[in-house]
Amino acid sequence: MSDIKLFQINNNKVTELAGKSVTIEKTLQILFVNLLSKEINVIDNLVKKVMG
């Protein structure tokens, strides 16, 4: 997964957020993607069972 940059927009001014925020956001992004992938896999398996 590539590094991400976070920006804040306030009154038409764009500011890059500090690295600490990026680390937290990247950790949350990885966690969310992993959990979502598992949920999609469970749903896919259920659909396959129901559809035969």
PDB file of N, H, CA, C and O in Angstrom:
ATOM      1  N   MET A   1       0.849  -1.159   0.000  1.00  0.00           N
ATOM      2  CA  MET A   1       0.000   0.000   0.000  1.00  0.00           C
ATOM      3  C   MET A   1       0.903   1.232   0.000  1.00  0.00           C
ATOM      4  O   MET A   1       1.859   1.300   0.772  1.00  0.00           O
ATOM      5  N   SER A   2       0.613   2.180  -0.839  1.00  0.00           N
ATOM      6  H   SER A   2      -0.164   2.125  -1.467  1.00  0.00           H
ATOM      7  CA  SER A   2       1.459   3.363  -0.940  1.00  0.00           C
ATOM      8  C   SER A   2       1.167   4.335   0.203  1.00  0.00           C
ATOM      9  O   SER A   2       0.116   4.290   0.842  1.00  0.00           O
ATOM     10  N   ASP A   3       2.144   5.215   0.430  1.00  0.00           N
ATOM     11  H   ASP A   3       2.998   5.251  -0.089  1.00  0.00           H
ATOM     12  CA  ASP A   3       1.952   6.243   1.457  1.00  0.00           C
ATOM     13  C   ASP A   3       0.861   7.201   1.020  1.00  0.00           C
ATOM     14  O   ASP A   3       0.662   7.445  -0.170  1.00  0.00           O
ATOM     15  N   ILE A   4       0.170   7.728   1.987  1.00  0.00           N
ATOM     16  H   ILE A   4       0.331   7.530   2.954  1.00  0.00           H
ATOM     17  CA  ILE A   4      -0.892   8.691   1.695  1.00  0.00           C
ATOM     18  C   ILE A   4      -0.549  10.023   2.331  1.00  0.00           C
ATOM     19  O   ILE A   4       0.186  10.081   3.316  1.00  0.00           O
ATOM     20  N   LYS A   5      -1.076  11.075   1.772  1.00  0.00           N
ATOM     21  H   LYS A   5      -1.673  11.028   0.972  1.00  0.00           H
ATOM     22  CA  LYS A   5      -0.920  12.403   2.344  1.00  0.00           C
ATOM     23  C   LYS A   5      -2.312  12.920   2.663  1.00  0.00           C
ATOM     24  O   LYS A   5      -3.250  12.747   1.885  1.00  0.00           O
ATOM     25  N   LEU A   6      -2.429  13.557   3.817  1.00  0.00           N
ATOM     26  H   LEU A   6      -1.667  13.698   4.449  1.00  0.00           H
ATOM     27  CA  LEU A   6      -3.706  14.123   4.231  1.00  0.00           C
ATOM     28  C   LEU A   6      -3.619  15.636   4.201  1.00  0.00           C
ATOM     29  O   LEU A   6      -2.602  16.229   4.563  1.00  0.00           O
ATOM     30  N   PHE A   7      -4.704  16.241   3.764  1.00  0.00           N
ATOM     31  H   PHE A   7      -5.529  15.760   3.471  1.00  0.00           H
ATOM     32  CA  PHE A   7      -4.756  17.689   3.677  1.00  0.00           C
ATOM     33  C   PHE A   7      -6.014  18.195   4.356  1.00  0.00           C
ATOM     34  O   PHE A   7      -7.041  17.515   4.382  1.00  0.00           O
ATOM     35  N   GLN A   8      -5.920  19.395   4.903  1.00  0.00           N
ATOM     36  H   GLN A   8      -5.087  19.947   4.882  1.00  0.00           H
ATOM     37  CA  GLN A   8      -7.070  20.055   5.511  1.00  0.00           C
ATOM     38  C   GLN A   8      -7.407  21.261   4.652  1.00  0.00           C
ATOM     39  O   GLN A   8      -6.529  22.034   4.270  1.00  0.00           O
ATOM     40  N   ILE A   9      -8.692  21.411   4.353  1.00  0.00           N
ATOM     41  H   ILE A   9      -9.405  20.783   4.663  1.00  0.00           H
ATOM     42  CA  ILE A   9      -9.153  22.564   3.586  1.00  0.00           C
ATOM     43  C   ILE A   9      -9.984  23.427   4.521  1.00  0.00           C
ATOM     44  O   ILE A   9     -10.966  22.970   5.107  1.00  0.00           O
ATOM     45  N   ASN A  10      -9.576  24.679   4.651  1.00  0.00           N
ATOM     46  H   ASN A  10      -8.778  25.051   4.176  1.00  0.00           H
ATOM     47  CA  ASN A  10     -10.264  25.600   5.543  1.00  0.00           C
ATOM     48  C   ASN A  10     -10.240  26.995   4.920  1.00  0.00           C
ATOM     49  O   ASN A  10      -9.172  27.564   4.694  1.00  0.00           O
ATOM     50  N   ASN A  11     -11.425  27.538   4.645  1.00  0.00           N
ATOM     51  H   ASN A  11     -12.293  27.076   4.828  1.00  0.00           H
ATOM     52  CA  ASN A  11     -11.538  28.867   4.031  1.00  0.00           C
ATOM     53  C   ASN A  11     -10.719  28.980   2.746  1.00  0.00           C
ATOM     54  O   ASN A  11      -9.977  29.942   2.549  1.00  0.00           O
ATOM     55  N   ASN A  12     -10.870  27.975   1.873  1.00  0.00           N
ATOM     56  H   ASN A  12     -11.473  27.194   2.033  1.00  0.00           H
ATOM     57  CA  ASN A  12     -10.181  27.922   0.581  1.00  0.00           C
ATOM     58  C   ASN A  12      -8.665  27.867   0.701  1.00  0.00           C
ATOM     59  O   ASN A  12      -7.968  28.181  -0.263  1.00  0.00           O
ATOM     60  N   LYS A  13      -8.140  27.480   1.848  1.00  0.00           N
ATOM     61  H   LYS A  13      -8.706  27.225   2.632  1.00  0.00           H
ATOM     62  CA  LYS A  13      -6.707  27.316   2.051  1.00  0.00           C
ATOM     63  C   LYS A  13      -6.433  25.840   2.326  1.00  0.00           C
ATOM     64  O   LYS A  13      -7.087  25.229   3.172  1.00  0.00           O
ATOM     65  N   VAL A  14      -5.466  25.271   1.609  1.00  0.00           N
ATOM     66  H   VAL A  14      -4.935  25.768   0.922  1.00  0.00           H
ATOM     67  CA  VAL A  14      -5.120  23.861   1.760  1.00  0.00           C
ATOM     68  C   VAL A  14      -3.820  23.751   2.548  1.00  0.00           C
ATOM     69  O   VAL A  14      -2.819  24.390   2.222  1.00  0.00           O
ATOM     70  N   THR A  15      -3.859  22.919   3.602  1.00  0.00           N
ATOM     71  H   THR A  15      -4.672  22.400   3.867  1.00  0.00           H
ATOM     72  CA  THR A  15      -2.693  22.707   4.447  1.00  0.00           C
ATOM     73  C   THR A  15      -2.454  21.207   4.589  1.00  0.00           C
ATOM     74  O   THR A  15      -3.378  20.446   4.876  1.00  0.00           O
ATOM     75  N   GLU A  16      -1.198  20.791   4.384  1.00  0.00           N
ATOM     76  H   GLU A  16      -0.448  21.410   4.151  1.00  0.00           H
ATOM     77  CA  GLU A  16      -0.877  19.380   4.586  1.00  0.00           C
ATOM     78  C   GLU A  16      -0.786  19.104   6.085  1.00  0.00           C
ATOM     79  O   GLU A  16      -0.181  19.873   6.832  1.00  0.00           O
ATOM     80  N   LEU A  17      -1.396  17.994   6.516  1.00  0.00           N
ATOM     81  H   LEU A  17      -1.887  17.369   5.909  1.00  0.00           H
ATOM     82  CA  LEU A  17      -1.386  17.630   7.931  1.00  0.00           C
ATOM     83  C   LEU A  17      -0.062  16.980   8.302  1.00  0.00           C
ATOM     84  O   LEU A  17       0.635  16.433   7.447  1.00  0.00           O
ATOM     85  N   ALA A  18       0.275  17.043   9.568  1.00  0.00           N
ATOM     86  H   ALA A  18      -0.291  17.487  10.263  1.00  0.00           H
ATOM     87  CA  ALA A  18       1.542  16.498  10.067  1.00  0.00           C
ATOM     88  C   ALA A  18       1.606  14.988   9.910  1.00  0.00           C
ATOM     89  O   ALA A  18       0.577  14.319   9.812  1.00  0.00           O
ATOM     90  N   GLY A  19       2.821  14.458   9.886  1.00  0.00           N
ATOM     91  H   GLY A  19       3.657  15.002   9.966  1.00  0.00           H
ATOM     92  CA  GLY A  19       3.061  13.033   9.689  1.00  0.00           C
ATOM     93  C   GLY A  19       2.376  12.129  10.683  1.00  0.00           C
ATOM     94  O   GLY A  19       2.001  11.009  10.335  1.00  0.00           O
ATOM     95  N   LYS A  20       2.201  12.581  11.914  1.00  0.00           N
ATOM     96  H   LYS A  20       2.506  13.491  12.196  1.00  0.00           H
ATOM     97  CA  LYS A  20       1.545  11.761  12.926  1.00  0.00           C
ATOM     98  C   LYS A  20       0.112  11.430  12.508  1.00  0.00           C
ATOM     99  O   LYS A  20      -0.346  10.299  12.673  1.00  0.00           O
ATOM    100  N   SER A  21      -0.586  12.419  11.969  1.00  0.00           N
ATOM    101  H   SER A  21      -0.214  13.338  11.834  1.00  0.00           H
ATOM    102  CA  SER A  21      -1.946  12.180  11.491  1.00  0.00           C
ATOM    103  C   SER A  21      -1.949  11.172  10.354  1.00  0.00           C
ATOM    104  O   SER A  21      -2.844  10.332  10.261  1.00  0.00           O
ATOM    105  N   VAL A  22      -0.948  11.259   9.494  1.00  0.00           N
ATOM    106  H   VAL A  22      -0.221  11.942   9.570  1.00  0.00           H
ATOM    107  CA  VAL A  22      -0.865  10.341   8.366  1.00  0.00           C
ATOM    108  C   VAL A  22      -0.667   8.916   8.868  1.00  0.00           C
ATOM    109  O   VAL A  22      -1.280   7.984   8.348  1.00  0.00           O
ATOM    110  N   THR A  23       0.184   8.741   9.875  1.00  0.00           N
ATOM    111  H   THR A  23       0.681   9.498  10.298  1.00  0.00           H
ATOM    112  CA  THR A  23       0.425   7.406  10.429  1.00  0.00           C
ATOM    113  C   THR A  23      -0.855   6.820  11.002  1.00  0.00           C
ATOM    114  O   THR A  23      -1.166   5.653  10.762  1.00  0.00           O
ATOM    115  N   ILE A  24      -1.591   7.611  11.750  1.00  0.00           N
ATOM    116  H   ILE A  24      -1.338   8.559  11.945  1.00  0.00           H
ATOM    117  CA  ILE A  24      -2.852   7.145  12.327  1.00  0.00           C
ATOM    118  C   ILE A  24      -3.846   6.811  11.223  1.00  0.00           C
ATOM    119  O   ILE A  24      -4.501   5.770  11.269  1.00  0.00           O
ATOM    120  N   GLU A  25      -3.959   7.690  10.233  1.00  0.00           N
ATOM    121  H   GLU A  25      -3.427   8.536  10.196  1.00  0.00           H
ATOM    122  CA  GLU A  25      -4.896   7.462   9.131  1.00  0.00           C
ATOM    123  C   GLU A  25      -4.533   6.209   8.351  1.00  0.00           C
ATOM    124  O   GLU A  25      -5.418   5.434   7.988  1.00  0.00           O
ATOM    125  N   LYS A  26      -3.250   5.996   8.086  1.00  0.00           N
ATOM    126  H   LYS A  26      -2.531   6.625   8.381  1.00  0.00           H
ATOM    127  CA  LYS A  26      -2.830   4.818   7.327  1.00  0.00           C
ATOM    128  C   LYS A  26      -3.141   3.548   8.116  1.00  0.00           C
ATOM    129  O   LYS A  26      -3.598   2.559   7.542  1.00  0.00           O
ATOM    130  N   THR A  27      -2.898   3.569   9.417  1.00  0.00           N
ATOM    131  H   THR A  27      -2.527   4.372   9.883  1.00  0.00           H
ATOM    132  CA  THR A  27      -3.211   2.410  10.267  1.00  0.00           C
ATOM    133  C   THR A  27      -4.705   2.107  10.229  1.00  0.00           C
ATOM    134  O   THR A  27      -5.101   0.950  10.089  1.00  0.00           O
ATOM    135  N   LEU A  28      -5.529   3.134  10.351  1.00  0.00           N
ATOM    136  H   LEU A  28      -5.208   4.074  10.465  1.00  0.00           H
ATOM    137  CA  LEU A  28      -6.980   2.944  10.286  1.00  0.00           C
ATOM    138  C   LEU A  28      -7.417   2.460   8.908  1.00  0.00           C
ATOM    139  O   LEU A  28      -8.314   1.624   8.795  1.00  0.00           O
ATOM    140  N   GLN A  29      -6.785   2.983   7.868  1.00  0.00           N
ATOM    141  H   GLN A  29      -6.056   3.661   7.961  1.00  0.00           H
ATOM    142  CA  GLN A  29      -7.120   2.560   6.508  1.00  0.00           C
ATOM    143  C   GLN A  29      -6.828   1.077   6.320  1.00  0.00           C
ATOM    144  O   GLN A  29      -7.655   0.351   5.770  1.00  0.00           O
ATOM    145  N   ILE A  30      -5.679   0.626   6.764  1.00  0.00           N
ATOM    146  H   ILE A  30      -5.007   1.217   7.212  1.00  0.00           H
ATOM    147  CA  ILE A  30      -5.301  -0.785   6.639  1.00  0.00           C
ATOM    148  C   ILE A  30      -6.277  -1.659   7.426  1.00  0.00           C
ATOM    149  O   ILE A  30      -6.732  -2.687   6.923  1.00  0.00           O
ATOM    150  N   LEU A  31      -6.600  -1.257   8.652  1.00  0.00           N
ATOM    151  H   LEU A  31      -6.231  -0.422   9.060  1.00  0.00           H
ATOM    152  CA  LEU A  31      -7.547  -2.010   9.481  1.00  0.00           C
ATOM    153  C   LEU A  31      -8.904  -2.097   8.803  1.00  0.00           C
ATOM    154  O   LEU A  31      -9.496  -3.175   8.731  1.00  0.00           O
ATOM    155  N   PHE A  32      -9.399  -0.975   8.307  1.00  0.00           N
ATOM    156  H   PHE A  32      -8.919  -0.100   8.365  1.00  0.00           H
ATOM    157  CA  PHE A  32     -10.700  -0.931   7.653  1.00  0.00           C
ATOM    158  C   PHE A  32     -10.726  -1.817   6.413  1.00  0.00           C
ATOM    159  O   PHE A  32     -11.675  -2.575   6.212  1.00  0.00           O
ATOM    160  N   VAL A  33      -9.704  -1.729   5.589  1.00  0.00           N
ATOM    161  H   VAL A  33      -8.933  -1.113   5.752  1.00  0.00           H
ATOM    162  CA  VAL A  33      -9.647  -2.534   4.362  1.00  0.00           C
ATOM    163  C   VAL A  33      -9.608  -4.018   4.701  1.00  0.00           C
ATOM    164  O   VAL A  33     -10.284  -4.815   4.051  1.00  0.00           O
ATOM    165  N   ASN A  34      -8.834  -4.398   5.699  1.00  0.00           N
ATOM    166  H   ASN A  34      -8.285  -3.751   6.227  1.00  0.00           H
ATOM    167  CA  ASN A  34      -8.761  -5.808   6.097  1.00  0.00           C
ATOM    168  C   ASN A  34     -10.103  -6.321   6.613  1.00  0.00           C
ATOM    169  O   ASN A  34     -10.532  -7.416   6.248  1.00  0.00           O
ATOM    170  N   LEU A  35     -10.765  -5.534   7.458  1.00  0.00           N
ATOM    171  H   LEU A  35     -10.417  -4.645   7.754  1.00  0.00           H
ATOM    172  CA  LEU A  35     -12.069  -5.943   7.980  1.00  0.00           C
ATOM    173  C   LEU A  35     -13.120  -5.997   6.879  1.00  0.00           C
ATOM    174  O   LEU A  35     -13.924  -6.928   6.830  1.00  0.00           O
ATOM    175  N   LEU A  36     -13.115  -5.014   6.006  1.00  0.00           N
ATOM    176  H   LEU A  36     -12.462  -4.258   6.046  1.00  0.00           H
ATOM    177  CA  LEU A  36     -14.073  -4.982   4.902  1.00  0.00           C
ATOM    178  C   LEU A  36     -13.866  -6.173   3.971  1.00  0.00           C
ATOM    179  O   LEU A  36     -14.834  -6.776   3.506  1.00  0.00           O
ATOM    180  N   SER A  37     -12.623  -6.507   3.702  1.00  0.00           N
ATOM    181  H   SER A  37     -11.838  -6.018   4.080  1.00  0.00           H
ATOM    182  CA  SER A  37     -12.330  -7.657   2.840  1.00  0.00           C
ATOM    183  C   SER A  37     -12.887  -8.944   3.434  1.00  0.00           C
ATOM    184  O   SER A  37     -13.429  -9.783   2.714  1.00  0.00           O
ATOM    185  N   LYS A  38     -12.753  -9.099   4.753  1.00  0.00           N
ATOM    186  H   LYS A  38     -12.313  -8.418   5.338  1.00  0.00           H
ATOM    187  CA  LYS A  38     -13.287 -10.290   5.423  1.00  0.00           C
ATOM    188  C   LYS A  38     -14.809 -10.322   5.329  1.00  0.00           C
ATOM    189  O   LYS A  38     -15.397 -11.369   5.061  1.00  0.00           O
ATOM    190  N   GLU A  39     -15.445  -9.171   5.551  1.00  0.00           N
ATOM    191  H   GLU A  39     -14.968  -8.320   5.769  1.00  0.00           H
ATOM    192  CA  GLU A  39     -16.912  -9.099   5.461  1.00  0.00           C
ATOM    193  C   GLU A  39     -17.392  -9.431   4.047  1.00  0.00           C
ATOM    194  O   GLU A  39     -18.363 -10.168   3.877  1.00  0.00           O
ATOM    195  N   ILE A  40     -16.728  -8.898   3.056  1.00  0.00           N
ATOM    196  H   ILE A  40     -15.939  -8.299   3.194  1.00  0.00           H
ATOM    197  CA  ILE A  40     -17.112  -9.176   1.664  1.00  0.00           C
ATOM    198  C   ILE A  40     -16.954 -10.662   1.367  1.00  0.00           C
ATOM    199  O   ILE A  40     -17.786 -11.243   0.670  1.00  0.00           O
ATOM    200  N   ASN A  41     -15.912 -11.276   1.881  1.00  0.00           N
ATOM    201  H   ASN A  41     -15.237 -10.804   2.447  1.00  0.00           H
ATOM    202  CA  ASN A  41     -15.688 -12.704   1.672  1.00  0.00           C
ATOM    203  C   ASN A  41     -16.805 -13.525   2.317  1.00  0.00           C
ATOM    204  O   ASN A  41     -17.277 -14.495   1.723  1.00  0.00           O
ATOM    205  N   VAL A  42     -17.234 -13.150   3.527  1.00  0.00           N
ATOM    206  H   VAL A  42     -16.851 -12.363   4.010  1.00  0.00           H
ATOM    207  CA  VAL A  42     -18.322 -13.855   4.214  1.00  0.00           C
ATOM    208  C   VAL A  42     -19.611 -13.724   3.406  1.00  0.00           C
ATOM    209  O   VAL A  42     -20.319 -14.708   3.190  1.00  0.00           O
ATOM    210  N   ILE A  43     -19.909 -12.510   2.964  1.00  0.00           N
ATOM    211  H   ILE A  43     -19.334 -11.711   3.140  1.00  0.00           H
ATOM    212  CA  ILE A  43     -21.130 -12.276   2.174  1.00  0.00           C
ATOM    213  C   ILE A  43     -21.074 -13.058   0.870  1.00  0.00           C
ATOM    214  O   ILE A  43     -22.069 -13.657   0.463  1.00  0.00           O
ATOM    215  N   ASP A  44     -19.922 -13.057   0.214  1.00  0.00           N
ATOM    216  H   ASP A  44     -19.113 -12.570   0.545  1.00  0.00           H
ATOM    217  CA  ASP A  44     -19.762 -13.791  -1.040  1.00  0.00           C
ATOM    218  C   ASP A  44     -20.007 -15.287  -0.831  1.00  0.00           C
ATOM    219  O   ASP A  44     -20.672 -15.927  -1.646  1.00  0.00           O
ATOM    220  N   ASN A  45     -19.474 -15.840   0.253  1.00  0.00           N
ATOM    221  H   ASN A  45     -18.934 -15.319   0.914  1.00  0.00           H
ATOM    222  CA  ASN A  45     -19.680 -17.264   0.543  1.00  0.00           C
ATOM    223  C   ASN A  45     -21.147 -17.573   0.837  1.00  0.00           C
ATOM    224  O   ASN A  45     -21.656 -18.612   0.418  1.00  0.00           O
ATOM    225  N   LEU A  46     -21.827 -16.679   1.554  1.00  0.00           N
ATOM    226  H   LEU A  46     -21.413 -15.835   1.894  1.00  0.00           H
ATOM    227  CA  LEU A  46     -23.242 -16.886   1.839  1.00  0.00           C
ATOM    228  C   LEU A  46     -24.075 -16.858   0.551  1.00  0.00           C
ATOM    229  O   LEU A  46     -24.965 -17.686   0.358  1.00  0.00           O
ATOM    230  N   VAL A  47     -23.777 -15.910  -0.310  1.00  0.00           N
ATOM    231  H   VAL A  47     -23.054 -15.237  -0.154  1.00  0.00           H
ATOM    232  CA  VAL A  47     -24.504 -15.803  -1.575  1.00  0.00           C
ATOM    233  C   VAL A  47     -24.284 -17.069  -2.414  1.00  0.00           C
ATOM    234  O   VAL A  47     -25.224 -17.591  -3.013  1.00  0.00           O
ATOM    235  N   LYS A  48     -23.060 -17.548  -2.451  1.00  0.00           N
ATOM    236  H   LYS A  48     -22.297 -17.124  -1.964  1.00  0.00           H
ATOM    237  CA  LYS A  48     -22.753 -18.763  -3.215  1.00  0.00           C
ATOM    238  C   LYS A  48     -23.533 -19.965  -2.664  1.00  0.00           C
ATOM    239  O   LYS A  48     -24.025 -20.794  -3.430  1.00  0.00           O
ATOM    240  N   LYS A  49     -23.642 -20.055  -1.316  1.00  0.00           N
ATOM    241  H   LYS A  49     -23.242 -19.382  -0.694  1.00  0.00           H
ATOM    242  CA  LYS A  49     -24.395 -21.147  -0.701  1.00  0.00           C
ATOM    243  C   LYS A  49     -25.886 -21.068  -1.056  1.00  0.00           C
ATOM    244  O   LYS A  49     -26.508 -22.075  -1.397  1.00  0.00           O
ATOM    245  N   VAL A  50     -26.440 -19.866  -0.970  1.00  0.00           N
ATOM    246  H   VAL A  50     -25.935 -19.049  -0.693  1.00  0.00           H
ATOM    247  CA  VAL A  50     -27.870 -19.678  -1.232  1.00  0.00           C
ATOM    248  C   VAL A  50     -28.166 -19.919  -2.700  1.00  0.00           C
ATOM    249  O   VAL A  50     -29.180 -20.536  -3.024  1.00  0.00           O
ATOM    250  N   MET A  51     -27.315 -19.453  -3.593  1.00  0.00           N
ATOM    251  H   MET A  51     -26.491 -18.951  -3.330  1.00  0.00           H
ATOM    252  CA  MET A  51     -27.546 -19.563  -5.027  1.00  0.00           C
ATOM    253  C   MET A  51     -27.213 -20.964  -5.566  1.00  0.00           C
ATOM    254  O   MET A  51     -27.594 -21.326  -6.679  1.00  0.00           O
ATOM    255  N   GLY A  52     -26.504 -21.724  -4.759  1.00  0.00           N
ATOM    256  H   GLY A  52     -26.194 -21.429  -3.855  1.00  0.00           H
ATOM    257  CA  GLY A  52     -26.201 -23.100  -5.153  1.00  0.00           C
ATOM    258  C   GLY A  52     -24.998 -23.184  -5.971  1.00  0.00           C
ATOM    259  O   GLY A  52     -24.608 -24.276  -6.384  1.00  0.00           O
TER     260      GLY A  52
END
